[in-house]
Amino acid sequence: MAESLRSRNRRSIVSEEPESINSLNMDEPSSDLEIYSKEVLNALISDNLPPTPNNFSLYFDRLLEDKSESLRKQIVSVLDLEEGNNEETTIVLEKNLKKGFISVRNILTLSANLYKNMALMTKILDKRKEELGDHADAQEALSIISILEADVSKLNAILKKQSSQMKSLYEETADIVKTVENETIFDNQYGVYNRRYLMTKVGQEIELIREFKHKSSLIMIELSRELQETVGNKKALTLMTRTIARLLLKTSRRSDTVAHYGNGVFAMLLKHTDIISAKKASERLCDLVANSNFFLADREIVLKISIGITEVTPLYSVEEIVVSSMDGMEKAYADNKLDYAVSLKIEN
């Protein structure tokens, strides 16, 4: 995921001897990466932003877009070698918890079936007992069946008790997993962040903008409704929507947040990105989607999306900003010539 599924760990190693720092000759960087890092730092200072690790990372990604392809590949290869961060670990944990929940449910289902089978066996024994009771020469067999019946009853009582205990354990586990699910940040269906995480990040960005006065944007993306109506096939539409999700991840920067807002609508929080840059990013995304091949049976379908763009501003709440970006999407739908449109609440 663009913003945080790659590591952004940074370590500063400071020598105890000041002389060793001077010997590195930091004023004259020797590699392309060092030169670029110094450029990023100068840009932060020029924009009057504190050179915090987060701001440095944001500008690091932003300025990299204008560099040569060779330099971008060189730097990305270095970043890919870094270790994963806590959010990667969280996502793996969430996946494992959900798998565990499914396993527990399967165990309970199996136990319930076993209990039903034992109950059925008891009924069968009763029926056979009645049949044998009609014959005098069957007394010995009846005696044996009675003993077997007692054994089965004991086993049945044990199974019933264990099933009740397992049910209690299952309900307790289900409550725990439900609590974890309410705190999750990952959408399993599309492999991006979920709505809860998106709203949290937008709220955080509002506070950062209030403090440092920079520009950020939010865009909402949806598979074209016209295309949805044309295709109609629910399974095919799900595959198309997943394709859109993958393309969003592919085109996004490490500083961006890609999330599933709900009902196949995705959002991208573009940090330190003004409306003009957001429009350019939307145009690139529309082109990427349109140039992606999707085959349904024997025909090729050209994918199309609609995008709404708005500014993230401290003047409005998270919910109002989200609604504004969705209004932009409706504007794009209203004009057949538009794939994306801007909606600014400050204009209303």
C-alpha positions in Angstrom: 0.0 0.0 0.0 1.3 3.3 -1.1 1.5 5.1 2.2 2.7 2.4 4.6 3.0 -1.1 3.2 6.6 -0.3 2.4 9.0 0.5 5.2 9.8 4.0 6.1 12.1 3.2 9.0 14.8 5.7 9.4 17.9 5.6 11.6 20.3 8.3 12.5 23.7 7.1 13.6 25.6 9.9 15.4 29.2 9.4 16.3 30.5 10.3 19.8 33.4 12.1 18.1 32.6 15.4 16.2 35.7 14.9 14.1 34.2 11.8 12.4 31.2 13.8 11.2 33.5 16.3 9.5 35.4 13.6 7.9 32.3 12.5 6.0 32.3 15.9 4.3 28.4 16.1 4.3 28.5 19.4 2.5 29.6 17.6 -0.7 27.4 14.5 -1.2 29.1 11.9 -3.4 26.2 9.7 -4.6 23.0 10.4 -6.5 21.0 9.3 -3.5 22.8 11.7 -1.2 22.4 14.6 -3.7 18.7 13.9 -4.0 18.3 13.6 -0.2 19.9 17.0 0.2 17.6 18.4 -2.4 14.6 17.1 -0.5 15.8 18.7 2.7 16.3 22.0 1.0 12.8 21.8 -0.5 11.4 21.3 3.0 13.2 24.3 4.4 12.2 26.4 1.4 8.5 25.6 2.0 8.9 26.4 5.7 8.1 22.8 6.9 9.9 21.1 9.7 12.2 18.4 8.5 10.4 15.6 10.4 10.7 12.0 9.2 7.1 12.1 7.9 7.5 15.3 6.0 10.9 14.2 4.6 9.3 11.0 3.4 6.4 12.9 1.8 8.7 15.2 -0.1 11.0 12.4 -0.9 8.2 10.7 -2.9 6.8 13.9 -4.3 10.0 15.2 -5.8 11.0 11.8 -7.0 8.2 11.9 -9.6 10.1 14.5 -11.6 13.4 12.7 -11.7 14.8 10.4 -14.4 13.6 6.9 -14.7 17.0 5.5 -13.9 17.2 7.5 -10.6 13.7 6.4 -9.6 14.6 2.8 -10.2 17.8 3.1 -8.2 16.1 4.7 -5.2 13.1 2.4 -5.3 15.4 -0.6 -5.3 17.0 0.7 -2.2 13.7 1.3 -0.5 12.5 -2.2 -1.3 15.4 -3.6 0.7 14.1 -2.0 3.9 12.2 -4.1 6.4 8.4 -4.0 6.7 6.8 -1.8 9.3 4.2 -2.3 12.0 1.2 -1.9 9.7 2.4 -4.7 7.5 2.6 -6.9 10.7 -0.9 -5.7 11.7 -2.4 -6.7 8.3 -0.8 -10.2 8.6 -2.2 -10.5 12.1 -5.6 -9.5 11.0 -5.6 -12.1 8.2 -4.5 -14.8 10.6 -7.2 -13.9 13.2 -9.8 -14.2 10.5 -8.5 -17.6 9.4 -8.6 -18.6 13.1 -12.1 -17.5 13.4 -13.1 -19.6 10.4 -11.3 -22.6 11.9 -13.1 -22.3 15.2 -16.4 -22.0 13.4 -15.7 -25.2 11.4 -14.8 -27.1 14.6 -18.1 -26.1 16.2 -20.0 -27.2 13.1 -18.2 -30.5 13.0 -18.9 -31.1 16.7 -22.6 -30.2 16.2 -22.8 -32.7 13.4 -21.2 -35.3 15.6 -23.7 -34.7 18.3 -26.6 -35.0 15.9 -25.2 -38.3 14.6 -25.0 -39.7 18.1 -28.6 -38.6 18.8 -29.6 -40.3 15.6 -27.9 -43.4 16.7 -29.8 -43.4 19.9 -33.1 -43.2 18.0 -32.1 -46.1 15.8 -31.2 -48.2 18.9 -34.7 -47.5 20.3 -36.3 -48.6 17.1 -34.3 -51.8 17.0 -35.1 -52.5 20.7 -38.8 -52.3 20.0 -38.4 -54.6 17.0 -36.5 -57.2 19.1 -39.0 -56.9 22.0 -41.7 -58.5 20.0 -39.8 -61.8 19.9 -39.2 -64.0 23.0 -36.0 -65.5 21.7 -34.6 -62.0 21.3 -34.3 -61.4 25.1 -30.6 -62.0 25.1 -30.1 -59.6 22.2 -32.3 -57.1 23.9 -30.2 -57.3 27.0 -27.1 -56.6 24.9 -28.7 -53.7 23.2 -29.8 -52.3 26.5 -26.2 -52.3 27.7 -25.1 -50.7 24.4 -27.8 -48.1 24.8 -26.5 -47.2 28.3 -23.0 -46.8 26.9 -24.3 -44.7 24.0 -26.3 -42.5 26.5 -23.2 -41.9 28.6 -21.2 -41.0 25.5 -24.1 -38.8 24.3 -24.1 -36.9 27.7 -20.4 -36.4 27.5 -20.6 -35.0 24.0 -23.5 -32.8 24.9 -21.5 -31.3 27.8 -18.4 -30.8 25.6 -20.5 -29.3 22.9 -21.9 -26.8 25.4 -18.4 -25.9 26.6 -17.2 -25.5 23.0 -20.2 -23.3 22.2 -19.3 -21.0 25.2 -15.6 -20.9 24.0 -16.7 -20.2 20.5 -18.9 -17.3 21.6 -16.1 -15.9 23.7 -13.7 -16.2 20.7 -16.2 -14.6 18.4 -16.5 -11.6 20.7 -12.8 -11.2 20.7 -12.5 -11.5 17.0 -15.4 -9.1 16.5 -13.6 -6.5 18.7 -10.4 -6.9 16.6 -12.4 -6.6 13.4 -13.8 -3.3 14.6 -10.3 -2.0 15.0 -8.9 -3.3 11.7 -7.4 -1.1 9.0 -7.3 -3.5 6.1 -10.0 -4.5 3.5 -9.5 -8.2 2.7 -11.7 -8.1 -0.4 -9.7 -5.6 -2.3 -6.3 -5.6 -0.6 -6.3 -2.0 0.4 -7.0 0.0 3.6 -10.6 0.2 4.8 -13.0 3.1 5.4 -12.2 3.3 9.1 -8.5 3.8 8.4 -9.2 6.3 5.6 -11.4 8.5 7.9 -8.7 8.4 10.6 -5.9 9.5 8.1 -8.0 12.3 6.6 -8.7 13.6 10.2 -4.9 13.5 10.9 -4.2 15.3 7.7 -6.6 18.0 8.5 -4.7 18.7 11.8 -1.4 18.7 9.9 -2.7 21.2 7.4 -4.0 23.4 10.2 -0.5 23.4 11.7 1.7 23.6 8.6 -0.6 25.2 6.0 0.3 22.9 3.1 -2.1 21.5 0.5 -3.5 18.0 0.3 -6.3 16.5 -1.8 -8.8 13.6 -1.6 -10.1 11.8 -4.7 -12.9 9.2 -4.9 -12.8 6.6 -7.6 -15.5 4.3 -8.9 -15.9 1.9 -11.8 -18.1 3.7 -14.4 -21.8 3.2 -13.6 -22.5 3.0 -17.3 -20.0 0.1 -17.6 -21.5 -1.6 -14.5 -25.0 -1.5 -16.1 -23.6 -2.7 -19.5 -21.8 -5.7 -18.0 -24.4 -6.7 -15.5 -22.5 -9.9 -14.4 -21.9 -9.6 -10.7 -18.8 -11.8 -10.6 -17.3 -10.0 -13.6 -17.9 -6.6 -11.9 -16.2 -7.8 -8.8 -13.1 -8.8 -10.8 -13.1 -5.4 -12.5 -13.3 -3.6 -9.2 -10.4 -5.6 -7.9 -8.5 -4.7 -11.0 -9.2 -1.0 -10.3 -7.9 -1.6 -6.7 -4.6 -3.1 -8.0 -4.2 -0.2 -10.5 -4.7 2.3 -7.7 -1.9 0.7 -5.7 0.3 0.6 -8.8 0.0 4.3 -9.6 0.0 5.6 -6.0 3.0 7.0 -4.2 4.3 5.6 -0.9 2.9 8.7 0.9 -0.6 8.2 -0.5 -3.4 6.3 1.3 -5.5 3.9 -0.9 -8.7 2.7 0.8 -12.0 1.0 0.0 -14.7 3.5 1.1 -17.5 1.0 0.5 -19.7 -0.5 -2.3 -16.8 -0.6 -4.8 -15.9 3.1 -4.2 -12.3 3.8 -3.5 -10.5 6.8 -2.1 -6.9 8.1 -2.3 -5.6 10.7 0.1 -2.9 12.6 -1.7 -0.7 14.3 0.9 1.1 17.5 0.0 -0.8 17.6 -3.3 -2.8 20.6 -4.5 -5.8 20.5 -6.8 -3.8 21.0 -10.0 -1.5 18.1 -9.1 -4.5 16.0 -8.1 -6.1 16.5 -11.5 -2.9 15.4 -13.2 -2.8 12.3 -11.0 -6.4 11.6 -11.8 -5.7 12.0 -15.5 -2.8 9.5 -15.3 -5.0 7.1 -13.4 -7.8 7.3 -16.0 -5.3 6.6 -18.8 -3.8 3.7 -16.9 -7.2 2.1 -16.3 -8.3 2.7 -20.0 -5.1 1.0 -21.3 -5.6 -2.1 -19.1 -7.0 -5.2 -20.7 -10.0 -7.0 -19.2 -11.5 -10.0 -21.0 -15.0 -11.3 -20.3 -15.6 -14.5 -22.1 -14.5 -13.9 -25.7 -14.7 -10.1 -25.7 -12.3 -7.4 -24.5 -13.8 -4.7 -22.3 -12.3 -1.2 -22.0 -12.3 -0.2 -18.3 -13.5 3.2 -17.4 -13.7 5.0 -14.0 -15.2 8.2 -12.7 -13.2 10.4 -10.2 -14.2 13.2 -7.8 -11.6 15.5 -6.5 -11.7 17.8 -3.5 -9.3 19.7 -1.2 -8.6 18.6 2.3 -9.1 21.7 4.4 -9.4 22.5 8.1 -12.6 24.5 7.3 -14.6 21.3 7.1 -15.0 18.0 8.9 -13.8 14.6 7.6 -17.3 13.7 6.5 -17.9 17.0 4.7 -14.6 16.5 2.8 -15.6 13.0 1.8 -19.0 14.2 0.6 -17.4 17.0 -1.4 -15.2 14.5 -3.3 -18.2 12.3 -4.0 -20.0 15.4 -5.3 -17.1 15.8 -7.7 -17.7 12.3 -8.9 -21.3 13.1 -9.6 -20.2 16.2 -11.6 -18.1 13.9 -13.7 -21.1 11.6 -14.3 -23.2 14.6 -15.3 -20.9 15.4 -18.2 -20.1 12.5 -20.6 -16.9 14.3 -21.7 -15.5 14.2 -18.2 -13.7 11.3 -16.4 -13.0 13.4 -13.3 -14.3 16.7 -11.8 -13.4 19.0 -8.9 -15.8 19.9 -6.1 -14.7 22.4 -3.6 -17.1 23.1 -0.6 -15.6 26.6 -0.3 -17.3 27.3 -3.6 -20.8 26.4 -2.3 
